């Protein structure tokens, strides 16, 4: 499988945790975060401390994490608009009349969204694509879905290279269209790329069948995680569950 995706290739304790453990840990952590009442500000502060500690332990550069947080921009824009469009009682903030429920909703989206994105960044930066697929396989994800994901990861770079070569070929032939013309050219290129990818898929499938493919891919990983690795990998997530339970109890 080509490429390492979003992996940051350093040696750390979190990098060495089996992928299936990290996948379960991410699910449990996100579940704990989203189940926490928005008004429990102290709980979100503790979640942030846990994540910062994990990022430091994984030896991830702060610049890399901050750049990848840009994927959260649409949610930030939505959250910033909430206090102005929500209804209900208002509060005065720097001379602006903002909805009280909108402010709390904006905080809820920003806090939970940011924590979830950072947790996902931590997973993608410490686990390669092949390891992720092997982890999903160890978690008993359907074999057909594993095969589809495997081919998607493998051929994503191939399709991207095709698109890049088509752009170079178009520009080398003197193409200088305006914005509308550029969109037409891109749409035509995407259509041609789809047909080419479909034909490539048929050829690959035929080649696999001729080599004895029976509908099941070879196992990507046969080694499971030990009990100690599960306990170590789930430490932060279990701490997050304890925080979520405490926040629920305090809020009653």
Secondary structure, DSSP 8 states (H G I E B T S, - for coil): ----TT------TTTTS-HHHHHHHHHHHHHHHHTS-TT-HHHHHHHHHHHHHHHHHTT--HHHHHHHGGGGHHHHHHHHHHHHH--S-EEEETTEEEEHHHHHHHHHHHHHHHHHHHHHHHHHHHS-HHHHHHHHHHTT--HHHHHHHHHHHHHHHHHHHHHHHHHHHHHHTT----HHHHHHHHHHHHHHHHHHHHHHHHHHHHHHHHTT--S----S------HHHHHHHTHHHHHHHHHHHHHHHHH-
